[in-house]
């Protein structure tokens, strides 16, 4: 069995960018796109904050551009999921959902992270139509509108503070009577006149015709269900990095994000690199994912030369 120079697992901005750089370097990368390529951007409507698209672009269209560019330079795209990895021996081996196996000198893990959802009936229906998991990505579209953030941790606090700069009113729905967010973040929220913290409040239903119009929330302190009119609902209960496949081999932090060495994308295993949201619990933007995809490809090239 021939040994590949590099196999890339994951087809979001990080995976496609890594493929573009690796292909241009003559490394003949093989990219496993999975059965649903494109990552979280496939669920995103307008992307207005990625350079090079002055008029904005739909998330799926942008991912198609990335895919076509990677293909143009000779990347082999595989529409299968990697189901097993064998990192105990070198060269490394991977297996897909059709039981095909490949050997590789290097691996780039770019499997991304998935937003945690409330599990409500209309949640996915209104994703990109009022429901979002990223205030930095979508907050601009709700300027001078009433919105809500669901969550009680630092992520929810950060989302609420960001939205408070542009939205008329920001409700924060907290299930308990306390927040997990740090004291300093809570103090910052209290200083904002347009942030309203709703304690012991849980979203029960999401309503609307073509776009989000209002939500039903249960107020446990008063034992009542209320209707809150909103244009935007931001789910901020956390993300889960897609690392389950690699947990027995790759070092991860307490949240499950892959740990990379300072100043590069190398993991604890020689020849295995990580890029994008799978190793980024902080920024989680398309442009930062793409940048680490570039870094990973350059790190792979350097590794193979050495």
Secondary structure, 3 states (H helix, E strand, C coil): CCEEEEEEECCCHHHHHHHHHHHHCCCCCEEECCCCCCHHHHHCCEECCCCCCCCCEEHHHHHHHHHHHHHHCCCEEECCCEEEEECCCCCEEEEECCCCEEEEEEEEECCCEEECCCCCCCCCCCECCCEECCHHHHHHHHCCCEEEEECCCHHHHHHHHHHHCCCCEEEEECCCCCCCCCHHHHHHHHCCCCEEEECCEEEEEEEECCCEEEEEEEECCCCEEEEEECCEEEECCCEEECCHHHCCCCCECCCCCECCCCCCCECCCCCEEECHHHHCCCCCCHHHHHHHHHHHHHHHHHHHHC
